[in-house]
């Protein structure tokens, strides 16, 4: 992989992580107003987003 390809890959990862971070923060804001059942569901969604972020870092 050339240096340019590595830079482009790093940029793609950074953009993906920024989007996932925003989604996580939006979900946390929403979760503050949820009842207990909704909270469990939203925590599961948050876990999935964080797993995607972790996988993206492995990229």
N, C-alpha and C positions, 0 to 999 in steps of 0.2 A: 504494500500500500504506500503510495507516494505521500509526501508531506502535505500536499494540497488536499488529497483525499482524507487524510487524518484530520485536518483542520475542518473540512466540510462535515465530517462525521461528528466532530466535537460540537460544532455549531448546531447540527440537527439534534443532538442529545440535549444540549442546553435549552433549545426551544421546547422540546418535548417535556423536559423537567419543569420548565417555567409554566407550561400549560397544566401539567399535573398538579403543581403546587397551587396554582390559582383554583383549580377544581377542588382540591382538598380544603383550602381556606373557605371557599364558598359553601362547601358541605358542612364544615364546622360551624359557620355562622347560622346555617339553617338548623343544625342539630340543637342549637341552644334553645329552640322553641318547640322541640318535639316531645311527644309523650314517650313512655318507656319502650313500647313496641317499635315505634318509628326509630327511636334511638338505636336499638339493636340492629335494625336493618341498615341504618345509615353508617354505623360503625363497620358493618360488613363491607359496604361500598367503599368506605375510607381505606380499609385494609387492602382491598383490591387495587385501589389507586396507588397505594404505597408499594405494593408488590410490583406494579407496572414500572414505577420509578426505579426500584431496585434492579429490575431486569434491564431497564434502559441504561443504567450505569455500567452494567456488565458488558453491554453492547459490543 
